[in-house]
Amino acid sequence: MGDLVKKIIWINGNYKEDNRIFDSKIQAKEWADSLLPEFGPYLISQVNVGYETPDEDVINYLEYFLPKWATYNNAKISIHREKTIRDGQDLYIICTQQI
């Protein structure tokens, strides 16, 4: 992601669920879907936005939802994702890039 990371608004950190690994895929999907109000204004404003979580399922669902949300908002984006390790914990990262 390199230089892209410097140009991203990170929306995680506002909720305790940001650092949660959900008990089921349904919970992860519901959480990811609930993030539309957080992502939406940035997609409309054509600002790159990202999210980080220890739950890979949340990232998988965001990878599914983000292109749909972008289409609803007439935004053109590409999706970048990666896995990193911080303090011995796997973290999954997803971000948009306006195209």
Biopython code that builds the backbone (N, CA, C, O; Angstrom):
import numpy as np
from Bio.PDB.StructureBuilder import StructureBuilder

atoms = [
    (1, "MET", "N", (0.813, -1.188, 0.000)),
    (1, "MET", "CA", (0.000, 0.000, 0.000)),
    (1, "MET", "C", (0.857, 1.252, 0.000)),
    (1, "MET", "O", (0.469, 2.249, -0.610)),
    (2, "GLY", "N", (1.975, 1.241, 0.642)),
    (2, "GLY", "CA", (2.959, 2.317, 0.573)),
    (2, "GLY", "C", (2.417, 3.722, 0.726)),
    (2, "GLY", "O", (1.858, 4.068, 1.767)),
    (3, "ASP", "N", (2.582, 4.549, -0.329)),
    (3, "ASP", "CA", (2.155, 5.945, -0.294)),
    (3, "ASP", "C", (0.650, 6.084, -0.124)),
    (3, "ASP", "O", (0.182, 7.095, 0.399)),
    (4, "LEU", "N", (-0.119, 5.087, -0.557)),
    (4, "LEU", "CA", (-1.568, 5.150, -0.424)),
    (4, "LEU", "C", (-1.971, 5.294, 1.041)),
    (4, "LEU", "O", (-2.918, 6.019, 1.348)),
    (5, "VAL", "N", (-1.266, 4.612, 1.957)),
    (5, "VAL", "CA", (-1.605, 4.643, 3.377)),
    (5, "VAL", "C", (-1.600, 6.070, 3.919)),
    (5, "VAL", "O", (-2.403, 6.403, 4.791)),
    (6, "LYS", "N", (-0.716, 6.905, 3.418)),
    (6, "LYS", "CA", (-0.629, 8.287, 3.890)),
    (6, "LYS", "C", (-1.845, 9.104, 3.482)),
    (6, "LYS", "O", (-2.113, 10.148, 4.077)),
    (7, "LYS", "N", (-2.585, 8.646, 2.478)),
    (7, "LYS", "CA", (-3.704, 9.397, 1.935)),
    (7, "LYS", "C", (-5.050, 8.785, 2.309)),
    (7, "LYS", "O", (-6.046, 9.017, 1.624)),
    (8, "ILE", "N", (-5.088, 8.012, 3.381)),
    (8, "ILE", "CA", (-6.302, 7.299, 3.775)),
    (8, "ILE", "C", (-6.869, 7.895, 5.059)),
    (8, "ILE", "O", (-6.130, 8.225, 5.986)),
    (9, "ILE", "N", (-8.189, 8.025, 5.096)),
    (9, "ILE", "CA", (-8.902, 8.337, 6.333)),
    (9, "ILE", "C", (-9.287, 6.993, 6.941)),
    (9, "ILE", "O", (-10.016, 6.213, 6.328)),
    (10, "TRP", "N", (-8.797, 6.730, 8.140)),
    (10, "TRP", "CA", (-9.082, 5.455, 8.824)),
    (10, "TRP", "C", (-10.322, 5.635, 9.681)),
    (10, "TRP", "O", (-10.380, 6.531, 10.522)),
    (11, "ILE", "N", (-11.316, 4.776, 9.464)),
    (11, "ILE", "CA", (-12.557, 4.935, 10.214)),
    (11, "ILE", "C", (-12.621, 4.046, 11.452)),
    (11, "ILE", "O", (-13.549, 4.176, 12.251)),
    (12, "ASN", "N", (-11.663, 3.155, 11.626)),
    (12, "ASN", "CA", (-11.715, 2.318, 12.825)),
    (12, "ASN", "C", (-11.196, 3.097, 14.029)),
    (12, "ASN", "O", (-10.495, 4.100, 13.893)),
    (13, "GLY", "N", (-11.561, 2.608, 15.202)),
    (13, "GLY", "CA", (-11.122, 3.247, 16.434)),
    (13, "GLY", "C", (-12.247, 3.925, 17.191)),
    (13, "GLY", "O", (-12.060, 4.351, 18.331)),
    (14, "ASN", "N", (-13.409, 4.030, 16.571)),
    (14, "ASN", "CA", (-14.545, 4.682, 17.217)),
    (14, "ASN", "C", (-15.438, 3.719, 17.984)),
    (14, "ASN", "O", (-16.237, 4.148, 18.817)),
    (15, "TYR", "N", (-15.315, 2.437, 17.719)),
    (15, "TYR", "CA", (-16.214, 1.450, 18.314)),
    (15, "TYR", "C", (-15.415, 0.303, 18.922)),
    (15, "TYR", "O", (-14.352, -0.059, 18.417)),
    (16, "LYS", "N", (-15.929, -0.265, 20.004)),
    (16, "LYS", "CA", (-15.247, -1.408, 20.623)),
    (16, "LYS", "C", (-15.239, -2.612, 19.681)),
    (16, "LYS", "O", (-14.355, -3.463, 19.774)),
    (17, "GLU", "N", (-16.220, -2.690, 18.771)),
    (17, "GLU", "CA", (-16.298, -3.797, 17.827)),
    (17, "GLU", "C", (-15.163, -3.777, 16.812)),
    (17, "GLU", "O", (-14.902, -4.786, 16.157)),
    (18, "ASP", "N", (-14.490, -2.645, 16.677)),
    (18, "ASP", "CA", (-13.381, -2.553, 15.719)),
    (18, "ASP", "C", (-12.290, -3.569, 16.014)),
    (18, "ASP", "O", (-11.604, -4.022, 15.097)),
    (19, "ASN", "N", (-12.121, -3.927, 17.260)),
    (19, "ASN", "CA", (-11.060, -4.856, 17.661)),
    (19, "ASN", "C", (-11.590, -6.230, 18.028)),
    (19, "ASN", "O", (-10.891, -7.022, 18.659)),
    (20, "ARG", "N", (-12.796, -6.508, 17.642)),
    (20, "ARG", "CA", (-13.465, -7.751, 18.014)),
    (20, "ARG", "C", (-13.355, -8.786, 16.897)),
    (20, "ARG", "O", (-13.398, -8.448, 15.714)),
    (21, "ILE", "N", (-13.215, -10.034, 17.286)),
    (21, "ILE", "CA", (-13.380, -11.145, 16.357)),
    (21, "ILE", "C", (-14.768, -11.707, 16.654)),
    (21, "ILE", "O", (-15.022, -12.212, 17.748)),
    (22, "PHE", "N", (-15.652, -11.615, 15.683)),
    (22, "PHE", "CA", (-17.046, -11.990, 15.888)),
    (22, "PHE", "C", (-17.197, -13.499, 15.983)),
    (22, "PHE", "O", (-16.390, -14.258, 15.446)),
    (23, "ASP", "N", (-18.254, -13.920, 16.683)),
    (23, "ASP", "CA", (-18.494, -15.339, 16.928)),
    (23, "ASP", "C", (-18.994, -16.085, 15.699)),
    (23, "ASP", "O", (-18.849, -17.304, 15.608)),
    (24, "SER", "N", (-19.586, -15.354, 14.748)),
    (24, "SER", "CA", (-20.129, -16.012, 13.561)),
    (24, "SER", "C", (-19.952, -15.112, 12.341)),
    (24, "SER", "O", (-19.729, -13.907, 12.453)),
    (25, "LYS", "N", (-20.059, -15.739, 11.183)),
    (25, "LYS", "CA", (-19.978, -14.974, 9.933)),
    (25, "LYS", "C", (-21.160, -14.016, 9.809)),
    (25, "LYS", "O", (-21.024, -12.933, 9.240)),
    (26, "ILE", "N", (-22.310, -14.406, 10.334)),
    (26, "ILE", "CA", (-23.489, -13.525, 10.277)),
    (26, "ILE", "C", (-23.231, -12.246, 11.065)),
    (26, "ILE", "O", (-23.573, -11.157, 10.604)),
    (27, "GLN", "N", (-22.632, -12.366, 12.248)),
    (27, "GLN", "CA", (-22.311, -11.181, 13.043)),
    (27, "GLN", "C", (-21.294, -10.303, 12.320)),
    (27, "GLN", "O", (-21.419, -9.078, 12.316)),
    (28, "ALA", "N", (-20.293, -10.925, 11.711)),
    (28, "ALA", "CA", (-19.273, -10.169, 10.969)),
    (28, "ALA", "C", (-19.911, -9.444, 9.786)),
    (28, "ALA", "O", (-19.577, -8.292, 9.507)),
    (29, "LYS", "N", (-20.825, -10.117, 9.096)),
    (29, "LYS", "CA", (-21.506, -9.499, 7.958)),
    (29, "LYS", "C", (-22.360, -8.320, 8.420)),
    (29, "LYS", "O", (-22.337, -7.258, 7.797)),
    (30, "GLU", "N", (-23.108, -8.497, 9.498)),
    (30, "GLU", "CA", (-23.952, -7.410, 10.015)),
    (30, "GLU", "C", (-23.093, -6.222, 10.432)),
    (30, "GLU", "O", (-23.458, -5.075, 10.176)),
    (31, "TRP", "N", (-21.943, -6.490, 11.077)),
    (31, "TRP", "CA", (-21.064, -5.400, 11.485)),
    (31, "TRP", "C", (-20.512, -4.670, 10.250)),
    (31, "TRP", "O", (-20.532, -3.440, 10.190)),
    (32, "ALA", "N", (-20.028, -5.428, 9.280)),
    (32, "ALA", "CA", (-19.481, -4.807, 8.078)),
    (32, "ALA", "C", (-20.548, -3.961, 7.387)),
    (32, "ALA", "O", (-20.270, -2.837, 6.967)),
    (33, "ASP", "N", (-21.750, -4.484, 7.268)),
    (33, "ASP", "CA", (-22.838, -3.758, 6.614)),
    (33, "ASP", "C", (-23.212, -2.495, 7.388)),
    (33, "ASP", "O", (-23.629, -1.500, 6.795)),
    (34, "SER", "N", (-23.063, -2.537, 8.703)),
    (34, "SER", "CA", (-23.405, -1.365, 9.524)),
    (34, "SER", "C", (-22.407, -0.220, 9.345)),
    (34, "SER", "O", (-22.662, 0.892, 9.807)),
    (35, "LEU", "N", (-21.290, -0.472, 8.692)),
    (35, "LEU", "CA", (-20.264, 0.557, 8.508)),
    (35, "LEU", "C", (-20.535, 1.477, 7.315)),
    (35, "LEU", "O", (-19.764, 2.406, 7.075)),
    (36, "LEU", "N", (-21.606, 1.239, 6.569)),
    (36, "LEU", "CA", (-21.927, 2.109, 5.433)),
    (36, "LEU", "C", (-21.970, 3.587, 5.826)),
    (36, "LEU", "O", (-21.398, 4.403, 5.103)),
    (37, "PRO", "N", (-22.620, 3.979, 6.938)),
    (37, "PRO", "CA", (-22.632, 5.403, 7.285)),
    (37, "PRO", "C", (-21.235, 5.981, 7.542)),
    (37, "PRO", "O", (-21.023, 7.185, 7.393)),
    (38, "GLU", "N", (-20.301, 5.134, 7.921)),
    (38, "GLU", "CA", (-18.927, 5.588, 8.142)),
    (38, "GLU", "C", (-18.182, 5.756, 6.815)),
    (38, "GLU", "O", (-17.446, 6.726, 6.631)),
    (39, "PHE", "N", (-18.372, 4.814, 5.896)),
    (39, "PHE", "CA", (-17.685, 4.843, 4.611)),
    (39, "PHE", "C", (-18.333, 5.804, 3.619)),
    (39, "PHE", "O", (-17.640, 6.470, 2.850)),
    (40, "GLY", "N", (-19.659, 5.875, 3.638)),
    (40, "GLY", "CA", (-20.415, 6.617, 2.638)),
    (40, "GLY", "C", (-19.949, 8.035, 2.356)),
    (40, "GLY", "O", (-19.705, 8.370, 1.197)),
    (41, "PRO", "N", (-19.815, 8.886, 3.380)),
    (41, "PRO", "CA", (-19.405, 10.271, 3.092)),
    (41, "PRO", "C", (-18.045, 10.378, 2.405)),
    (41, "PRO", "O", (-17.825, 11.286, 1.604)),
    (42, "TYR", "N", (-17.147, 9.470, 2.710)),
    (42, "TYR", "CA", (-15.828, 9.501, 2.079)),
    (42, "TYR", "C", (-15.905, 9.044, 0.630)),
    (42, "TYR", "O", (-15.208, 9.574, -0.235)),
    (43, "LEU", "N", (-16.758, 8.055, 0.369)),
    (43, "LEU", "CA", (-16.923, 7.598, -1.007)),
    (43, "LEU", "C", (-17.521, 8.714, -1.860)),
    (43, "LEU", "O", (-17.089, 8.932, -2.992)),
    (44, "ILE", "N", (-18.510, 9.415, -1.321)),
    (44, "ILE", "CA", (-19.131, 10.527, -2.044)),
    (44, "ILE", "C", (-18.111, 11.638, -2.291)),
    (44, "ILE", "O", (-18.090, 12.245, -3.363)),
    (45, "SER", "N", (-17.272, 11.897, -1.295)),
    (45, "SER", "CA", (-16.284, 12.979, -1.385)),
    (45, "SER", "C", (-15.038, 12.575, -2.159)),
    (45, "SER", "O", (-14.118, 13.375, -2.324)),
    (46, "GLN", "N", (-15.010, 11.345, -2.628)),
    (46, "GLN", "CA", (-13.871, 10.801, -3.364)),
    (46, "GLN", "C", (-12.582, 10.863, -2.544)),
    (46, "GLN", "O", (-11.522, 11.246, -3.038)),
    (47, "VAL", "N", (-12.712, 10.474, -1.281)),
    (47, "VAL", "CA", (-11.581, 10.402, -0.358)),
    (47, "VAL", "C", (-11.294, 8.924, -0.104)),
    (47, "VAL", "O", (-12.222, 8.135, 0.076)),
    (48, "ASN", "N", (-10.027, 8.548, -0.087)),
    (48, "ASN", "CA", (-9.653, 7.169, 0.220)),
    (48, "ASN", "C", (-9.937, 6.891, 1.687)),
    (48, "ASN", "O", (-9.632, 7.707, 2.557)),
    (49, "VAL", "N", (-10.521, 5.738, 1.946)),
    (49, "VAL", "CA", (-10.929, 5.382, 3.306)),
    (49, "VAL", "C", (-10.511, 3.948, 3.589)),
    (49, "VAL", "O", (-10.509, 3.099, 2.698)),
    (50, "GLY", "N", (-10.152, 3.688, 4.858)),
    (50, "GLY", "CA", (-9.682, 2.359, 5.219)),
    (50, "GLY", "C", (-10.225, 1.884, 6.546)),
    (50, "GLY", "O", (-10.746, 2.663, 7.343)),
    (51, "TYR", "N", (-10.092, 0.591, 6.765)),
    (51, "TYR", "CA", (-10.562, -0.036, 7.996)),
    (51, "TYR", "C", (-9.606, -1.167, 8.349)),
    (51, "TYR", "O", (-9.087, -1.854, 7.469)),
    (52, "GLU", "N", (-9.381, -1.353, 9.647)),
    (52, "GLU", "CA", (-8.456, -2.379, 10.147)),
    (52, "GLU", "C", (-9.157, -3.141, 11.250)),
    (52, "GLU", "O", (-9.818, -2.546, 12.101)),
    (53, "THR", "N", (-9.018, -4.457, 11.239)),
    (53, "THR", "CA", (-9.674, -5.309, 12.223)),
    (53, "THR", "C", (-8.929, -6.633, 12.354)),
    (53, "THR", "O", (-8.255, -7.058, 11.415)),
    (54, "PRO", "N", (-9.041, -7.286, 13.503)),
    (54, "PRO", "CA", (-8.461, -8.629, 13.622)),
    (54, "PRO", "C", (-9.361, -9.715, 13.026)),
    (54, "PRO", "O", (-8.971, -10.882, 12.976)),
    (55, "ASP", "N", (-10.567, -9.337, 12.571)),
    (55, "ASP", "CA", (-11.528, -10.309, 12.049)),
    (55, "ASP", "C", (-11.490, -10.321, 10.519)),
    (55, "ASP", "O", (-11.971, -9.392, 9.870)),
    (56, "GLU", "N", (-10.921, -11.365, 9.962)),
    (56, "GLU", "CA", (-10.808, -11.460, 8.505)),
    (56, "GLU", "C", (-12.173, -11.496, 7.825)),
    (56, "GLU", "O", (-12.320, -11.005, 6.705)),
    (57, "ASP", "N", (-13.172, -12.071, 8.492)),
    (57, "ASP", "CA", (-14.507, -12.119, 7.899)),
    (57, "ASP", "C", (-15.064, -10.715, 7.656)),
    (57, "ASP", "O", (-15.713, -10.480, 6.637)),
    (58, "VAL", "N", (-14.821, -9.796, 8.565)),
    (58, "VAL", "CA", (-15.282, -8.416, 8.379)),
    (58, "VAL", "C", (-14.660, -7.837, 7.115)),
    (58, "VAL", "O", (-15.348, -7.194, 6.323)),
    (59, "ILE", "N", (-13.378, -8.057, 6.923)),
    (59, "ILE", "CA", (-12.694, -7.549, 5.735)),
    (59, "ILE", "C", (-13.244, -8.209, 4.477)),
    (59, "ILE", "O", (-13.422, -7.546, 3.455)),
    (60, "ASN", "N", (-13.513, -9.507, 4.544)),
    (60, "ASN", "CA", (-14.093, -10.195, 3.389)),
    (60, "ASN", "C", (-15.435, -9.586, 3.003)),
    (60, "ASN", "O", (-15.715, -9.386, 1.821)),
    (61, "TYR", "N", (-16.260, -9.294, 4.000)),
    (61, "TYR", "CA", (-17.560, -8.687, 3.707)),
    (61, "TYR", "C", (-17.404, -7.250, 3.214)),
    (61, "TYR", "O", (-18.131, -6.824, 2.317)),
    (62, "LEU", "N", (-16.475, -6.508, 3.783)),
    (62, "LEU", "CA", (-16.244, -5.153, 3.280)),
    (62, "LEU", "C", (-15.763, -5.186, 1.831)),
    (62, "LEU", "O", (-16.120, -4.321, 1.032)),
    (63, "GLU", "N", (-14.963, -6.176, 1.503)),
    (63, "GLU", "CA", (-14.501, -6.306, 0.123)),
    (63, "GLU", "C", (-15.688, -6.545, -0.820)),
    (63, "GLU", "O", (-15.654, -6.146, -1.984)),
    (64, "TYR", "N", (-16.715, -7.186, -0.317)),
    (64, "TYR", "CA", (-17.937, -7.404, -1.086)),
    (64, "TYR", "C", (-18.796, -6.130, -1.128)),
    (64, "TYR", "O", (-19.284, -5.746, -2.191)),
    (65, "PHE", "N", (-18.979, -5.477, 0.030)),
    (65, "PHE", "CA", (-19.877, -4.323, 0.122)),
    (65, "PHE", "C", (-19.319, -3.053, -0.505)),
    (65, "PHE", "O", (-20.067, -2.315, -1.145)),
    (66, "LEU", "N", (-18.050, -2.782, -0.342)),
    (66, "LEU", "CA", (-17.486, -1.499, -0.778)),
    (66, "LEU", "C", (-17.740, -1.182, -2.258)),
    (66, "LEU", "O", (-18.127, -0.054, -2.561)),
    (67, "PRO", "N", (-17.545, -2.110, -3.179)),
    (67, "PRO", "CA", (-17.845, -1.773, -4.577)),
    (67, "PRO", "C", (-19.326, -1.435, -4.791)),
    (67, "PRO", "O", (-19.653, -0.568, -5.601)),
    (68, "LYS", "N", (-20.209, -2.113, -4.072)),
    (68, "LYS", "CA", (-21.637, -1.823, -4.175)),
    (68, "LYS", "C", (-21.935, -0.424, -3.644)),
    (68, "LYS", "O", (-22.664, 0.344, -4.271)),
    (69, "TRP", "N", (-21.364, -0.100, -2.480)),
    (69, "TRP", "CA", (-21.579, 1.222, -1.908)),
    (69, "TRP", "C", (-21.022, 2.304, -2.822)),
    (69, "TRP", "O", (-21.628, 3.364, -2.979)),
    (70, "ALA", "N", (-19.885, 2.041, -3.416)),
    (70, "ALA", "CA", (-19.285, 3.012, -4.328)),
    (70, "ALA", "C", (-20.202, 3.234, -5.534)),
    (70, "ALA", "O", (-20.404, 4.372, -5.958)),
    (71, "THR", "N", (-20.749, 2.165, -6.078)),
    (71, "THR", "CA", (-21.662, 2.283, -7.215)),
    (71, "THR", "C", (-22.881, 3.105, -6.843)),
    (71, "THR", "O", (-23.307, 3.965, -7.614)),
    (72, "TYR", "N", (-23.455, 2.849, -5.657)),
    (72, "TYR", "CA", (-24.617, 3.623, -5.197)),
    (72, "TYR", "C", (-24.293, 5.104, -5.108)),
    (72, "TYR", "O", (-25.168, 5.950, -5.296)),
    (73, "ASN", "N", (-23.027, 5.420, -4.820)),
    (73, "ASN", "CA", (-22.606, 6.808, -4.627)),
    (73, "ASN", "C", (-21.878, 7.381, -5.846)),
    (73, "ASN", "O", (-21.237, 8.428, -5.759)),
    (74, "ASN", "N", (-21.981, 6.687, -6.978)),
    (74, "ASN", "CA", (-21.340, 7.124, -8.215)),
    (74, "ASN", "C", (-19.838, 7.373, -8.047)),
    (74, "ASN", "O", (-19.280, 8.295, -8.641)),
    (75, "ALA", "N", (-19.205, 6.548, -7.238)),
    (75, "ALA", "CA", (-17.755, 6.644, -7.027)),
    (75, "ALA", "C", (-17.087, 5.471, -7.740)),
    (75, "ALA", "O", (-17.650, 4.380, -7.831)),
    (76, "LYS", "N", (-15.910, 5.708, -8.228)),
    (76, "LYS", "CA", (-15.120, 4.649, -8.863)),
    (76, "LYS", "C", (-13.906, 4.398, -7.972)),
    (76, "LYS", "O", (-13.084, 5.286, -7.745)),
    (77, "ILE", "N", (-13.816, 3.173, -7.477)),
    (77, "ILE", "CA", (-12.745, 2.832, -6.544)),
    (77, "ILE", "C", (-12.095, 1.517, -6.929)),
    (77, "ILE", "O", (-12.665, 0.695, -7.647)),
    (78, "SER", "N", (-10.901, 1.350, -6.435)),
    (78, "SER", "CA", (-10.282, 0.037, -6.403)),
    (78, "SER", "C", (-10.110, -0.299, -4.920)),
    (78, "SER", "O", (-10.061, 0.583, -4.063)),
    (79, "ILE", "N", (-10.023, -1.573, -4.655)),
    (79, "ILE", "CA", (-9.926, -2.060, -3.273)),
    (79, "ILE", "C", (-8.539, -2.659, -3.066)),
    (79, "ILE", "O", (-8.042, -3.416, -3.899)),
    (80, "HIS", "N", (-7.936, -2.310, -1.953)),
    (80, "HIS", "CA", (-6.653, -2.889, -1.563)),
    (80, "HIS", "C", (-6.843, -3.530, -0.190)),
    (80, "HIS", "O", (-7.510, -2.976, 0.684)),
    (81, "ARG", "N", (-6.253, -4.690, -0.021)),
    (81, "ARG", "CA", (-6.306, -5.345, 1.288)),
    (81, "ARG", "C", (-4.980, -6.026, 1.569)),
    (81, "ARG", "O", (-4.240, -6.414, 0.665)),
    (82, "GLU", "N", (-4.712, -6.153, 2.850)),
    (82, "GLU", "CA", (-3.492, -6.856, 3.240)),
    (82, "GLU", "C", (-3.639, -7.361, 4.667)),
    (82, "GLU", "O", (-4.536, -6.959, 5.407)),
    (83, "LYS", "N", (-2.739, -8.244, 5.019)),
    (83, "LYS", "CA", (-2.670, -8.784, 6.376)),
    (83, "LYS", "C", (-1.339, -8.340, 6.952)),
    (83, "LYS", "O", (-0.310, -8.388, 6.277)),
    (84, "THR", "N", (-1.364, -7.909, 8.196)),
    (84, "THR", "CA", (-0.143, -7.518, 8.883)),
    (84, "THR", "C", (-0.186, -8.093, 10.292)),
    (84, "THR", "O", (-1.226, -8.577, 10.740)),
    (85, "ILE", "N", (0.927, -8.040, 10.979)),
    (85, "ILE", "CA", (0.986, -8.494, 12.366)),
    (85, "ILE", "C", (1.466, -7.331, 13.219)),
    (85, "ILE", "O", (2.498, -6.722, 12.939)),
    (86, "ARG", "N", (0.703, -7.033, 14.266)),
    (86, "ARG", "CA", (1.085, -5.966, 15.192)),
    (86, "ARG", "C", (0.934, -6.496, 16.608)),
    (86, "ARG", "O", (-0.127, -6.993, 16.985)),
    (87, "ASP", "N", (1.988, -6.387, 17.380)),
    (87, "ASP", "CA", (1.993, -6.883, 18.768)),
    (87, "ASP", "C", (1.555, -8.344, 18.841)),
    (87, "ASP", "O", (0.837, -8.743, 19.758)),
    (88, "GLY", "N", (1.998, -9.138, 17.862)),
    (88, "GLY", "CA", (1.708, -10.562, 17.844)),
    (88, "GLY", "C", (0.302, -10.915, 17.391)),
    (88, "GLY", "O", (-0.075, -12.086, 17.432)),
    (89, "GLN", "N", (-0.484, -9.936, 16.960)),
    (89, "GLN", "CA", (-1.860, -10.190, 16.529)),
    (89, "GLN", "C", (-1.996, -9.956, 15.021)),
    (89, "GLN", "O", (-1.500, -8.966, 14.483)),
    (90, "ASP", "N", (-2.675, -10.885, 14.359)),
    (90, "ASP", "CA", (-2.979, -10.696, 12.939)),
    (90, "ASP", "C", (-3.996, -9.580, 12.799)),
    (90, "ASP", "O", (-5.007, -9.559, 13.502)),
    (91, "LEU", "N", (-3.730, -8.655, 11.891)),
    (91, "LEU", "CA", (-4.663, -7.577, 11.577)),
    (91, "LEU", "C", (-4.898, -7.568, 10.079)),
    (91, "LEU", "O", (-3.976, -7.753, 9.286)),
    (92, "TYR", "N", (-6.140, -7.352, 9.711)),
    (92, "TYR", "CA", (-6.535, -7.311, 8.309)),
    (92, "TYR", "C", (-6.933, -5.881, 7.974)),
    (92, "TYR", "O", (-7.648, -5.221, 8.728)),
    (93, "ILE", "N", (-6.459, -5.427, 6.841)),
    (93, "ILE", "CA", (-6.638, -4.040, 6.441)),
    (93, "ILE", "C", (-7.278, -4.001, 5.061)),
    (93, "ILE", "O", (-6.912, -4.759, 4.163)),
    (94, "ILE", "N", (-8.246, -3.096, 4.915)),
    (94, "ILE", "CA", (-8.841, -2.857, 3.610)),
    (94, "ILE", "C", (-8.930, -1.357, 3.409)),
    (94, "ILE", "O", (-9.215, -0.618, 4.352)),
    (95, "CYS", "N", (-8.690, -0.906, 2.204)),
    (95, "CYS", "CA", (-8.829, 0.522, 1.914)),
    (95, "CYS", "C", (-9.255, 0.709, 0.472)),
    (95, "CYS", "O", (-9.069, -0.159, -0.380)),
    (96, "THR", "N", (-9.831, 1.873, 0.233)),
    (96, "THR", "CA", (-10.260, 2.219, -1.113)),
    (96, "THR", "C", (-9.243, 3.168, -1.728)),
    (96, "THR", "O", (-8.509, 3.869, -1.031)),
    (97, "GLN", "N", (-9.224, 3.168, -3.035)),
    (97, "GLN", "CA", (-8.438, 4.145, -3.771)),
    (97, "GLN", "C", (-9.334, 4.655, -4.890)),
    (97, "GLN", "O", (-9.842, 3.878, -5.699)),
    (98, "GLN", "N", (-9.521, 5.961, -4.927)),
    (98, "GLN", "CA", (-10.342, 6.561, -5.969)),
    (98, "GLN", "C", (-9.634, 6.408, -7.316)),
    (98, "GLN", "O", (-8.424, 6.605, -7.426)),
    (99, "ILE", "N", (-10.414, 6.052, -8.334)),
    (99, "ILE", "CA", (-9.838, 5.919, -9.681)),
    (99, "ILE", "C", (-10.585, 6.807, -10.674)),
    (99, "ILE", "O", (-10.247, 6.831, -11.857)),
]
sb = StructureBuilder()
sb.init_structure("model")
sb.init_model(0)
sb.init_chain("A")
sb.init_seg("    ")
for serial, (resi, resn, name, xyz) in enumerate(atoms, 1):
    if name == "N":
        sb.init_residue(resn, " ", resi, " ")
    sb.init_atom(name, np.array(xyz, "f"), 0.0, 1.0, " ", f" {name:<3s}", serial, name[0])
structure = sb.get_structure()
